Amino acid sequence: MTPDAADVPATPDPEHTATAPGPAQIDTGTDAEADTAEALCAYARTDGRRFLADPNITSIGVGRKVVDGRRVGPLCLQFTVRTKVRPETLGDGRIVIPPILTIDGVEVPTDVLERDYRLAAQPAYANTADTADTADMADTADTADMADTADPADTVRPAAPAPGTGPALVPIPEAAGPDRTRRQDPLVPGVSVAHVDGTAGTVGCIVVDRRTADRYVLSNWHVLQGVEGQAGDAVVQPGPADGGTAPADRIGDLVRGHLGLLGDCAVAGVGGRRVDPRILGLGVVPRRAAAPALDQTVVESGRTTGVTRGTVRRVGVVVKLDYGDGEHQVGVVEIAP
């Protein structure tokens, strides 16, 4: 779990805000840009988190500067804010985002977008039958020394804002087919699953522990665990929002989970069901995890969204999200339709 915003210094490190002449400019060559993106991701998840102490700043990440509404500008550190305000109107404790940050001797432009984030559905223990998990995070490194498998099923998707709220983390509105919400035997990725006291999320993929060769379901922390969950709790397929109950639909027990800079992820055992690792709707078995790259095309197979495709819009993102127990800083990848 990441430190609370109150634990982060209220002002950025001056070392990273100097704009005096002299520093180099970003190299736009493909290989050099990839190296720069990696360095900026590291900054966003370390020193850059200082900016999140400002309650108006909702995230920091690495993307392309938006020019006239199009992502055609250079690589930049991209911030999102709840409301854009003029620097001179900022009150005490607020942080000015400079137009240029100097990081490791390189001048990096910044970009500021007006955007807020929230979970579109309640986490586990919501006690509501008609909500399904939708704010699923990509870039969720497995926390259990899992085998090299990626979770293509769940991603962060800013979508059309509700009045006065800004974009929220909600799915592309595509109805879930009955094959994704019903009991599956064998169990396949892309279908409904959840903590026995939760709602419903997605089986991202099947992973294998390198040390024991045990197989697990990989999904989200807020799907398999939630605020009150703990190791040993029952996990059911389908999730309770789709009619799943224990012991009838139990597939195994929660093993461990993580919520923080490595993402929103958890694994559960599958001893109670046969398993087919081929992802529903795609027919493929992920063999290794791949680091996401800007402008990369990705595909997901989700309980609510079905099979959808998108483009990586920001990497190395740290976003502030409230899971029902207060605000957390969570590492994600942002994907646009």
N, C-alpha and C positions, 0 to 999 in steps of 0.2 A: 504494500500500500504506500502511496506517495505521501510526502509531508503535506499538511494542510497549508493553504495559501498564507495563513498567518505566520507560518514558520519560514516563509521565503522572504528575503530582504526586500524592503519596500522600494528600493531604487536599483536600476541596473548597474552592473560593474562598469565604472568609467573606462576601464581598459577596452571594453567592447563598444563604447559609444563615441570614441574620439573620431573626428572627421577632418583632421588636419591634412593638408596636401601631402602626397608622398606614397600612400599605400597603393598596391597594385590593383588593377581592375579584374573582374571575373573573366577567366579564359572561357570562350564559348565553344572551344573544340569539344567533340563528343566525350573523349576519354577524360579530358581535364574537367569538363562540366560534371561528369559522374563523380570524380574525386571531390570537387567542390560541394556537390550535393551531399555527399557523405559527411564532410566536415561540418556543413551547416546543420545537418540532422543531429550530429553530436552536440553542437552548440544549443539547438532548440531544446534538447532533452537534459541539458545541464544548466549552464549560465543563463540561457534564454528563458528559463522558467521563472526567473526573477520578475519578468513582466507580468506574469499571471497573478502577482500580488495585487494588482489593480483589479477591482471588482468589475470594471467595464470591459476588460480584455478577456475574451473567452477561449482563445487558443493561439498557439504559435506553431508554425510549420514551414516547410520548404516547398515553394511552388514557383510558377511563372507569373510575373507581374501582369496584372490585368490592365489593359489599355483600351479605352472606349468599349468596355464590356467584354473584351476578348482576351483570352490567355495567350498573348503573343509576345509579351515582354520578356526581359531577361530573367534568369534564375534569381530568386529573391527570398528573403525571410518574410513570410506572409502572416500577418496577424489578423485575427478577427475580433471585432468589438461589438458589444450590444448596441451602442449608439455612437456614431461619429460626432465628435465635438471639436471645436477649435482649441488649440493648445492654450490660448490665453484665458479660456474659460474653465480650465481644469482647477479643481480645488485641492486642498491639502491631501497628501497621500496618493494622489493620482500620478500616473507615469506618462511622460511624453515619449511617443515612439518616434525616434529621429528618422529622417529620410534615408540616411546612410548609417550603417554599422560597420566598423572595422574589426574584422575577425581574423586572427592569425595573419595580420599584415595585408589583408585583402579587403577592399571596399565592397560592401554588399548592400544593394538597394533593399528597402523595405516596401511593403505594400500593406494597406489597411482596408479590410472589407467589413461591412456591417453584417454580422451574422451571429446568431445565438444557437445554442444546442440544448437539447433535452432528450431524455429517453421517451420514445413514442409510446412505449407500453410500460406497465409496472414490472419491476423485477420480481423475483420469487417472493412468495408470501403476500402477494397482492390481494388475495381473496376475491378475485374477480374472474368470472368464467369466460369472458369474451375478449380478453386481451391476449395478444400473442407477442412474443419477443420480436423486435424489429431493429433495435439499435446495435446490431452485432458488429464487433470490431474485427477488422483485418489487422495484420501485423501483430498477431497474438502469438508470441513465441511460446512453445510448449514449456511448461514449468517442471515437467516430470522426467526430463532427459528422454523425451520421446524420439521415435525414429524420424527420419527425414520426410515428413509429410506436411503439406500446406493445407490450410483451411480456406478453400475458395468460396465457401458458402455464405459467409457473413461479412458485410462491409458497412462502413459508415457512409450514409447518404444524406447530405443536406437536401431538403426538398422544399416545395412551395410553403411559404410562411403562413401561419395563422395570423389574423389581424393583430398587429402590435407585438408579435413575438419574434419575428425573424425566422429563418429556416430552422427546421427541427430535424432530428434524426428519425426519419420514417422511411418505410420501404417504397419502392416503385409499386403503385397500387395495382396489383395483379392478384386475382382471387386464388387461394390455395386449392389445388385439386384434391379430390377425395383420397387419392393414393398417397398424398403427403401427410394427411392428418389421421389416417387410420393405423391400426397396429400392423407392423411389418415383420414377417418372419420368413426368410432371414431379414435381419436389420440392415438397412442401407443408409448411406449418407444422403442428406437432403430432405429428411422427413422430421416430423414432430418428435420432440423429446423435452423433458424438463425434470427438475426436482419434484418429488412427490407432492410437495406443498406449493409448487410454483404454478406457472401458466402454460406456456408452450414456446419453444424455440426450435432450433435446427440442429440436427446431427451434422456437424461440419465435415468430418471424415473419421476414418478409423486409423489410429496410430498404434505403434508397437514400442514397448519399452526395450531399449537396447540391452539392458542388463538381464531382464527376466524373460523377454519374448512375450510377455502378457499383452493382450490387445485391449485397447480402451476406445471409448467414444470421446472425441474432442468437440467441445462446444464452448459456450461462453460462461464466464463466472456468474453472470446474472441469470443465466438459464439453469445451470446445474447446481449452483450453490446459493447465491443471494446473501443478503445481510445476515440471516439467522441460520443458514445452513452450515453443516460441518461434515468432516470426513466420516463415512459410514452411513450417511443418510441414503435412502432409496432414491433411485432415478428410474422414471417410467417412460415407456414409449408405447403409445403417443403421450404427449404431455397432458396434464390434468385439464387444460382448456379444451382439449380434443377428446376428452373422455377417459384418459388413462388413469388407472388406480393401482395401488399396491395391496396385496402382492400379485394380482392377476397380470399386470403389465410391467412388472419390475424387470429391468434388464441387468441391473447391477447396482453397485453403491458408488457414491461420490468418493473419489480417491484424493484429489487435491485440486486447488484452484489458485488463480492469481488475478488481482485487480491492481493495476499500476502502470508504470512506464512500459512494461513489456506487453501490455494489452489487457483484455478482458477475456479470460480463458479458464477452462476447467476440464478435467478428464474424469470419466466414470468407467467402472468395469462393465463387461458385457457377458459375464458368465451365464446369465439367464436367458440368452437368445443366440440362435445361429447368426452369423455375420457374413454379409457380402460387401466387400470394400468398394465396389464400383459405385460411383456417385450417380444418384438418380437423375435421369435426363441427360447425362453426359457420357455415361458408360466408361469412365476412365478411373484408374486408381492412381492417386498422387504418389510419387516415389520419393520426392524430396521437397524441402521448403526452399522457396526462391525469394530473394529480397525484392520488394516492389520497386519499380522505377517510374519516374515521372513520364506521363503520356503513354504508359503501357496499357494495352487492352487486357482486361481481365473478365472472367466469367464466374458466376456464382449459381448455386443450386440451393434454394432456400425453401423452408416450410411455407412461408407466406408469399414470397416473390416468384417461386418457380425458378426457371432458368432465365437469367438476365445477364447482360454484358454492360461494361462500363469502361471508363478511362481513369487511370490514377491521376488525380488532380493535385494532391499534396502528399508528401512523405515526411516522416520524422515529426508527425504532428503530436502535440500534447494538448488535449482538450479538457476543459473543466466540465464534469458531469455530476449530477446529483442522483444517486441510486436509491434514495429514500432514507439514507442515514447521514446525509451531509455531502459536501462536495469532494470529489476525488479528481486528481490529475491522472489522465489515462492516455497511454500511447496508442495511436491509431494511424491508419492510412486513410486518406479521404478519396472517395471514388465518386465520379459524376456519371450520370447516364450518357 
